[in-house]
Amino acid sequence: MKKFDELMKVSNEITNISVDEAKAKLNDPNVQFIDVRDKSSFCTETIGNAINLERGLLEFYLADGSPLEKEMFKNNPDKEYIVFCGLGGQSTLATKTMQYMGIKNVKNMTGGMTAWKEKK
């Protein structure tokens, strides 16, 4: 079985941005924040215009022809996507998955909601 540290090495294969960098993009119409936490966490608190794409269903939201496919990814190929979760682990893996699924301009916000709230 893989160790956690090995799993999280995918962080070196994705683009990571800080909370400060993400905050600077909060009102940019070409940026979409994606909250990959569960629906309950999303409904309790999220960031700006974020949409909820739960990590467990992410491939279904992205796969061409899937019944859950989100057209926004096809219709906005130049949009920038900033992915976040609670602490940064799920969003790291989700960002890697999104890259694998063909999303080009996707970034992970390091530290997640915890780091975001600390910067308020």
SULFENHU-V655118 format. One record per backbone hydrogen bond with DSSP energy under -1.0 kcal/mol. NH is the residue of the N-H (numbers start at 1). CO is the residue of the C=O. E is the energy in kcal/mol with one decimal. If there is no record, write none. Layout:
NH&CO&E + NH&CO&E
//
This chain:
7&3&-2.2 + 8&4&-2.4 + 9&6&-1.2 + 10&7&-1.3 + 11&8&-1.9 + 12&9&-2.2 + 13&10&-2.0 + 17&108&-3.2 + 22&18&-2.2 + 23&19&-3.2 + 24&20&-1.6 + 25&22&-1.5 + 26&23&-1.2 + 28&25&-1.7 + 31&28&-1.8 + 32&80&-3.0 + 34&82&-3.2 + 35&51&-2.9 + 36&84&-2.4 + 42&38&-2.2 + 43&39&-2.7 + 44&40&-1.4 + 45&41&-2.0 + 50&47&-2.8 + 51&33&-2.0 + 53&35&-1.9 + 55&36&-2.1 + 57&54&-1.8 + 58&55&-1.2 + 61&57&-1.7 + 62&58&-1.4 + 63&59&-2.3 + 66&63&-1.9 + 69&66&-1.5 + 70&61&-2.9 + 73&70&-1.5 + 75&71&-2.7 + 76&72&-1.1 + 79&76&-1.5 + 80&30&-2.9 + 81&105&-2.9 + 82&32&-2.2 + 83&107&-3.2 + 84&34&-2.5 + 92&88&-1.3 + 93&89&-1.9 + 94&90&-2.6 + 95&91&-2.5 + 96&92&-1.8 + 97&93&-2.2 + 98&94&-2.7 + 99&95&-2.2 + 100&96&-2.5 + 101&97&-2.2 + 102&99&-1.7 + 103&98&-2.7 + 107&81&-2.9 + 108&15&-2.8 + 109&83&-2.8 + 110&17&-2.4 + 112&109&-1.4 + 113&85&-2.8 + 114&86&-2.3 + 115&111&-1.7 + 116&112&-2.2 + 117&113&-2.7 + 118&114&-1.6 + 119&115&-1.2 + 120&117&-1.1
//
